[in-house]
Amino acid sequence: MSTAALLGQDPGWLILVKGLLIFVFCVVCTLMAVWGERRIVARMQMRLGPNRVGKFGLLQALADGVKLALKEDLIPAAADKVVFIIAPIISATTCFMAFAVIPFTGTVTLFGHKTAMQLTDLPVSVLYILAIASIGVYGIVLAGWSSGSTYPLLGGLRSSAQVISYEVAMGLSLVAVFIYSGSMSTSEIVAAQHKWWFSVILFPSFVIYVISMVGETNRAPFDLAEAEGELVGGFHTEYSSLKFALFFLAEYVNIVAVSALATTLFMGGYHALPGLTFTESWLGGWFTLFWFIGKVVSFFFLFVWLRGTLPRLRYDQFMKFGWKVLIPTSLVWILILATLRVMSQRAVSRIIVLGFSIGVVLLVVLVTTLYDRSLAKAKAASVLPDLPPPSFPVPALPGQSIVNHLTIEQTEVVTELENHNG
């Protein structure tokens, strides 16, 4: 029985229980992510990190959340109060809604019912996730605009442009997954990776998605909406107390969401690593949840690693990279992959397929070589411009002839003077 048919038989109370479990999972992941990020970055910087509140400092994030909720809630006098309150709610709720179509496990038994840890499955589940992520941009824009201040407005515009730009590259990177799996359903995409993960056979799409998900979540080195030297805190500068906590929650839930989507679309979902598929039957199928969580945690570690390693980009470099590198590369890769897919479906001989692949590789090498050479020439021309000849002689260093510092005409004059004096 397919996952979609299995989910269609769930009673209403079981759907509510699974929804509650997924909500608790996201909140707990946020608390652990904050603690884990602070501990990992501290180790990278030769510090200890939080180690006082609770064992190993595990309750530090919870204490910070309670402190935020109990702080004074301020609303600027020039703010649009209704929109100012609604904006963080939009950002927080859209992040949770994305988990409705993420398959956490395979078939398991929950309260005597056979089901899968997935709320629902749609024929266009991935498009649903992209649509929900697009709605989350409204929370950022409205938060910056409703504050009635210049810096939050600039931060909101910058962040919305950033998110929209990298969502285009992210959507294009997923086209290859749709072509190869033949479906937009998350459960069917996971099932299509039973032999090979798409991160292997669609490696360019995987790399583009990983870069795009870091840019979309406004994380370092792409955290340009919160560049402290320019915009103070970005779109949420005027927020405090529980409203700021909602933005903070939305950021980390969004990180978990894009990591879960990467796990689902490129890393085999809840399936075990190659050679360890026998573990999927452990604990009545529940052990697949640990495989899923482990893959999500590995992506989160990548987020933290980038934050502790790379410096922040300039905004023009960031936007140029998205529009002039990621998007064109995604379009070219889609054309190549679609051609190879049609060849395989029409049973074209392997010699032709191999020749086409080699030709594409050689063309890419040629184009990149020519581009690098033209870029090097342009850089050399800009760094070493044509300088006018010196209008006066430069005294020579010990053991050095003054002729080396003069033009040809000046050298001839100096030579004639030396011969005349000699």
N, C-alpha and C positions, 0 to 999 in steps of 0.2 A: 504494500500500500504506500502511495506517495505521501510526502510530508503535507502537501496541501490538503489531500483527502483526510489525513489523520487529524490535522488541525480543525477541519470542518466539523468533526464529531465532538469537539470539546464542549462540555456544558458551560453555562454562563459563569457559575461560581469558580470553575477551574481557570477560566480566562482572567477573572479578577485576581485570583491567587497568583497566577504567573505574572500579571502586571505589577502586583505588589512586590514580588520577588525581584523583578527586573529593576524596579525603582530603588529598592534597598541595595541591590548590587551596584547601581550607579553611584549612590550616595557614599557607600562604603569605599568604592574605588576612588572617589574624589578625596576622601579623608586619607586613605593610604597613599594616594598619588602625591598629595601635598607633603606628607611626611617623607615619602621615598625620595622625592625630588630634592628636598632640603638636605637629607642625609647624603645622597649621592654627590650633589654639587659640593657639599662640605668636604667630603673625602677627596674630591678632585682638587680642592683648594687647601688641602692639608688642615682641615678643621674637623670638629666633631659633629656639628649640627645639633638638632634638638635631642636632648638626652635627659631631661628632668621630669617632664610631665608624663607619668606612666612609665612602664617598662620600656627601655630604649627610646623614650620620648614618643611612644605610639599615640598618646592622647593629646599631643601638642596641637594637631590640626583641629581636633574637637574643641579644645580650649580656645583657640583662635576664633572658631566659628561662634562660640557662645559669647566671646568678647565683642565680636562684630554685631551680633544681634542685640546686645545690651547697650551699645553706644547710642548717643543722641542722634536722632534722625532729622537731618537738616534739609530743607528745600529752599533753593535760592529764590529771592523775591521776584526776579525777572523770569523765572521758569514757568513753563506751561505745566501746571501741576498734574493734570490728568495724564498727559503723554509722558511726563517725567516718571510717573509711577508705573505706567503700563510697559514702558520700554524694557526694564530688566525682567519682567514677567515673560515677555515675548522671547527674549534670548534664552531664558532658562527652560521654558516648556518645549521649545522646538528641539533642543538637544535631546531631551528624554524621548520625544516622539520618534526619533530616528531608530531607536532600539526595537520598535514594534515588529520589524521584519528581519531582524538579525537572528539567525539560528545559533543558539548557544550549545545545543547538544543534538545527538541523534534521537532515536526512539527510546524513551525511558518510561518508567512507571511512576506516576505521581498521584498519591491518594487513590490507588487502585485503578487508575485510568491510564491507558497507553497514550502517550502524547510526546511532543517534542518541546523543548524549552524555547519556544518561539511563539509570540502572540498570534501572528497571522502571516500569511504568505500571499503575495500578489503576483500576477504575471509581469508587472512592471515595478517590482519592489525597489530596484536600484534607482529608478526615476523618482519614486516616492521619497527616497532618502535625499536625493539632490534637490527636490522641490522643498522639502522641509528645511534643508540647510539654507536655501535661498531666502526663505521667509525669516530666518534668524538674522539676516542682514538688516531687516527693518528695525530690530531692537537696537542695533548699533547706531543707525542713522538717526532714529528718533531720540535716542539718549543724548547724542551730541547736539541736536537741534533744539530740544526742549529745555536744555540747561540754561539758555539765555546768556551764554558766555562764548567768547571767541575761540579759546583753546579747545574746549570740548567739540565745538562745531568743526574745526579743522581736523581734529582727531577722528571724528565720526566720518567725515568725507574721505579722509585718507584710508581709514580702515575698510569702509564699504568698497572703495575702488580696489583695494588690495584683495578683498575676499572675492569680489565678482571676477576680477582678472584671473585669479588662480582657480576659480571654479570652472572656468572655460577649459583650462588645461586639464583639470581633473576629469571633467566630463569626456573630453576627447580620449584620455587614457583608458577610460572604461569601455570605449567602443570596441577595442580589440578583444576584451573579455566577452562582450555580447556576440561578436562574430564567431569566436572560437567555441563558446558554450552553446550558442543557438538559443539563448534565453536571457531574460532580465530578472527572473526569479532567483532570489538568493539561495534557496534550498537546491534548486536545479544547478546553479553555478557551483555550489559546493560538491554536488554529486558528480559534476563533470570533471572534477579534479581527483578522481579516485586513483588514477595512474600517475599523472604528472601535475604538479602544482603550476598554476599560471605564472607565478613569479619566476619560473625557470623558462618555460616556453614563450612567455610574453615579457621577457625581462625589460625591454625598453619601456613598455607601458607601466611596469611595476616601479621603475625608477622615477618616471614622470609623476606617477601618483604619489609616491613618498614625498617628493619635493613639493608637490601641490598641497598635500595635506598639512605640511608644516607652514606653508604660506597662508593657507586658508584659516588656520587656527591662531594667527597672529603670534606665533611663537618665535623665539630667537633662532636663527639670526634675522628673522623677518618680523620682529615685533616693533615695526616702525610706527604703529599707531600709539605706542606708549613710550616714544623716545623721550626720556626724561629731560634731556638738554634742549628739546624743542617744544614739546607739547605737554610737559609736566606728567600727566597720567593718561592722556588720550581722551576718548569719548566719555569716560566715567570719572572725570576729574571732580565734578561737583557732587558725586554720590557718596553716601556714607551709610553706616549701619547696615540694616538687612538688605537694602537695595544693592549696595556694593557687594555684599556677600552673594547675592543672586548672580551678578556678573562673574564673580570669582568661581562660583559653582558651574556656571555655563561654560566657562573656559575649559575647565578640567573634564567636565562631562563630554564636551565636544572633542577633546583629545582622545578620550576613551572611545567615542563613537567612530571617529575616523580610523582609529587603530583596529576596532572591531570590523569595520568595513574592509580594511586592507587584509585582515585575517580571512574574512569570508571570501573575498574575490580573488586573492592572489596566493594565500598560504594554506589552502585546503580546508579552511573553516575549522570545525571541531575534530577533523580527522587527525590521527596520530602521525608522527614522523615516519618516513619510509622505513620498513623493517620492524616497526613496533605496532602494527595494526592489531595485533592480538590483544593489546591493552584496551581496545575500545569496548570490549564486552565486560570489563571489570566493573564491579559495583552496579550491575544491572544496566550498564550503558552510561551511568553518571560520570565515569572516569573521563569521558570525552570532554566534559566541562573543564577539567583541569588542563587538557591540551589547549582548549580555546583560550582560557585565561593566561596560560603561559605564553602564547603567541602575542596576545594583547600587551602583556607586560614587557615583552621584548621590544615592541614598537614604542611603548612609553619610555623605555630606557633610551631608545634612539633620540626621542625628544629631549630628554635631560642631557644626554651626551652632547648634542648640538648646542644646547644652551651654555654648557660649561666649557665649550671648546671654541666656537666660532664667534668672531666679532660681528656687530650689526652692520648690515649693508646700508648704502645710501638709497634714498627712495627712488631716484631715477634709475639706479642700477637694478633695483628690485623689479620695477615695472618693465624695464627693457628686457630683463631676463625672462619674464613671464610671456610678454607679447612677441618678442623677436627670437626666442630660443625654444621655449617649451611648446608653445602652440604650433609653430611651423614644424618642429620635430614630430609632434603628435600626428599632424596631418600627413606628413610623408610616411610615417610608420604605418598608419591606417591603410594608405594606398598599397604599400608593399604587402602588408598582411592580407588584405582583401584579395590581391592578385594571387598570392600563394594559396589561399583558401579555395579560390575558384579552380586553380590548377589541380589541387588534391581531390576536389569533388568530381572533376571531370576525368580523373585518372590519367593525367598527363604524365609522360615518362619522367623518371627521376633525373635523367640526364638534362632535360630541359629545365626542370625545377632547380637543379644544382647550378646550371649555367646562369639562370636568372638571379639566383642568390649571390653567386660570385660577382656578376656584373653590378649588382646593387652595392655590394661591399666596395668594389673598386671605384665606383662612381662617388660613393661617400668619401672615400679616402682622397680622391682627386679634388673634390670640392672643398673639403676641409683644408687640404694642403694649400690650394690656391688662396683660400680665404686667410689662412695664417700668414702667408707671404705678403698679401696686400695689406693686412693689418700691421705687420712688422714694418713695411715701408712707410705707411702712414704715420706710425708712431715715431720712426726715426726722423721723418721730415718735420714732425712737430717738436721733437726734443732737440734736434740739431738744425736750427734754421740757418739760412745763409747770413753770415755776419759781415758787416762792412769792413774793409781793410783798416788797420789802425792808422790814426792820423799822426802819431808820434812814436818814435822808437822806444822799445822796452829794454831796460838794462839787462844784460846777459848775466846768467848765473855763473858761478865759478866752474870752469871747465866746459862752458857752453858758448857757442858762437851766436852772436846777435843776428846772424843771417837767418837762423831758423825761425825767427819771430817776425820776419818782414815779408812783404809781397815780392813778386818777381821784379817789378820795376825798382823797388827800394833795394833789393839785393844787388842789382846791377850797379846802382849808384854807389853802394857801400864798397863793392868790389873795385870800382874805378878809383874811389878815394884811397883804398888800401894800397892799390898799385901805385898811385901817384905819390903817397907818402913814403912807400917803400923805396 
